[in-house]
Amino acid sequence: MIVIVCPGQGSQTPGFMSPWLELPTFRASIESMQVASGIDLTSHGTLSDADTIRDTAVAQPLIVAAGIASLAAISSGKSLVELGVGGVAGHSVGEITAAVAAGVLTETDGIKFVAHRGKAMAEAAALESTSMAAVVGGEQDVVLARLNELGLYPANFNGGSQIVAAGSAEAIAALQAEAPAGARVIPLQVAGAFHTRFMQPAVSSLKDFSGSISPSTPAVKLWSNEQGQLVTDGKEFMSLLVSQVSNPVRWDMCMDAMVSSGVTALIELCPAGTLTGLAKRSMPGIETLAVKTPENIDAALSLINNHSQQN
């Protein structure tokens, strides 16, 4: 079985959409979502600098739009079922891309939801000085004990001995100054403690906003960041999309669940690279492909063809 995975915040780089916009299908999808979101996705994906696209209110819709549009370019109008893709999962904001891919949300509802999410999370982040840092290596119990000692939260469990810590900027600085035994700390360029209690104002805002959306049943397997579980009800997944903003991302559990489900290959949508890197460390034996540019489309279709027969 082959699955598609959708990256989260931090995967974007300046100008990453430039080669993609030469594809009519990709451009049409982006232009449609640009109108729906009220965000100049084309300019941000081609001309905006790193600081501009790091802004949560810009980054999140940009990443989701790129994922949706790159899938449109790969699929040529076919659904995941018609393509032979067995399932989909997203990391953090990438879960919205996954929801659109699985048919839970329409493209329009997806981009409107993520635009509201990005704005709400940026507003929540502005209330207190908070940040995040990746903790790589070390024993998990030792890492978690150090975070607890500093009043920090494990925001992402990414597998491969990587946990992302979040909390006050002061505590993140203290973590950098004295890392857990056997680990190194890498500060992340984000202004906010995502997936922690600091995002509760955004949860309230998203809960209200989500009331206007009517989700559908997933057409393929859809794994949740909550505990890596399969979700078969659209309304339940929508509720999880809302609560996820202030809860940890258990990508480690998603990868374990995909392996247990018999996944043999994995394709990461644009802007790709992060999740295939994690998969290579935590999902040994699985074929992976990062769809970074349009040049990777033929390889993606070939991989789907080879592994769809194993569903």
Secondary structure, DSSP 8 states (H G I E B T S, - for coil): -EEEEE--TT---TTTTTTGGGSHHHHHHHHHHHHHHTS-HHHHHHT--HHHHHSHHHHHHHHHHHHHHHHHHHHTT--HHHHT--EEEESTTHHHHHHHHTTSS-HHHHHHHHHHHHHHHHHHHTTS-EEEEEEEES-HHHHHHHHHHHT-EEEEEEETTEEEEEEEHHHHHHHHHS--TTEEEEE-S-SS-TTSGGGHHHHHHHHHHHTT------SSEEB-TTTS-B---HHHHHHHHHHGGGS-EEHHHHHHHHHHTT--EEEE-SS-SHHHHHHHHHSTT-EEEE--SGGGHHHHHHHHHHHHTT-
